[in-house]
């Protein structure tokens, strides 16, 4: 199995989750390529394409929310998952979204926004799971990296 992970992260939490997902996939023998969203190819072909982002203002990060993240001590890129999706030409394979969120009913979900944005581009995608972080800067909540590894193993099964 060949998998590709496309990820955006401002405080490093979503990157840590993506790394755990990669570990889980590789533990099952999968070949995995990882890209930061700002440098990900606009044409991808793999058995599995995973797209992940942090949840900002109940959805995908924007330039404004990335600026807010920087003001809170995070780092941000000029172009993330939202912009990458706007320029995607083809994604061949099973496409699954994941995100990090502070949890709770009102937190929203970037994974839901990813699926919606890809669907608008006529790219079939499914919502995977959201992983919890403890507040805006994190860290990733206890047990979530193990859960990410296990989720990845199940995706490969």
N, C-alpha and C positions, 0 to 999 in steps of 0.2 A: 504494500500500500504506500502510495505517495500522498503526503499531506502538505498543505501550505497554511501558515498562520500569518495573518495580517493584523497588526496591533498598533494602537495608539495609547500612550500613557503620559500622564502629567506629573504624578508623584511617585511613579515606579510601581505602584500596586498592580495595575493591569499588566504590566510587563512581567512581574513576578508570577502572576496567574498564568500568563502565556507560557512562561518558562516551565512551569509545572505541567501544563498541558503537553508541551513538547516532550518532556521527560516521560510522561505517561504513554504517549504515542510511541516513542522510541523504545520503551520497555517491551512493547508488543512486536517490535521488529519493523515498525513503519519508518520510512525515510521522510524527514521533515525539513522543509525550508521555512525560514521566518523572515518577515519583512516589516519594517516600520511602515506605517500607512503612507507616510509622505514619500517613500521611495519604492513602494510596491508596484509591480508591473500592472498595466491596465488590461492585460490579457493573461489569464491564469488557467492552467489545465492541471488538475490533480484529482485523485480519488476523493479527497476531502479538502475543502477550503474553509478554514475557520477565521472569522473576522471578529475582533474584539476591541472594545473601547471603554473608557470610564463613563459613568453616567454623570452628565452635567445638566442641571436645570431640567431634570426628568427626561432627558434624551441624549442625543449626541453632542459632543463638544462643538462649540462655535469659536470664532476668533475672539468674541467678547468673553466667553467663559474660560477660554485658555488664558486670556490676560488676567482674569480674576485669579486663576490658579497660580500664575506667576507671582501675583501680589501676596498670595498666601504661602509662598515658599516653594512652589512647584516649578517645573520647567515646562515649556510648551513649544510646539512646532508650529510653523505657519500653515501647514497642511496636514490634516489628519484623516480619519476614516470617512467623515462626511464628504470631504473634497475628493478623496480617492473614489468613493462610490459615484460621485458626479461624473467622473472620467472613465470609469470601468467600461471596457468594450465587451469582454466576454469572461465569464467564469464557468469553466467546464468542470463538472463534478458535483458532489453533494456540498452545499454551502450551508454552514451552521454559524450562527452568531452567539457570542457570549459577551458579558460585560461585568464590570465591578460597580457596586452600588453600596450606599450606606444602609440599605434595607428599609423596610417599612413601607406602608401603603402609599405614602406620598412621595417616595424617593424617585419613582419612575425607573426606566430601564433603557440603557443604550442598546441592549440586544434587541428589544422590541423596535426601536427606531431604525436599527440596521436592517432588519427584515423588511420593514415598511419602505425604506429608501431603495433597497435592492429590488423589491417587488415593483415599485414605480418604474424601475429601469428594465422591467421584464426579465429579471434574473430571479429564478426560484430560490428561495432561502427559507431556512427554518430557524426558529428560535431555540437555542440551546439552553443555557442556564446563566444565572447571575451569581456572582461570588461577592460576599460581603466584606467590606472594609470598615474599620472602626473610625468613622469620621472622615472628613475631606482629605486630610493628608495621610490617612491610614494609621496603623499598618493593616495588612490583610488580617481578617479575623481568624482566631484560632481554628485550626482544622480545615480551613478553606483551600490551602495549597494541596493537602492530601486529597480533598474532595475533587479538586481540579485534575489531579493525576488519575484518579479513579474514573472520573467522567470521560477523560480521554481514552482510557483503556476500553471502556464500554463503547465509545464511538467506533473504535477499530474492530470490535468484536462482530 
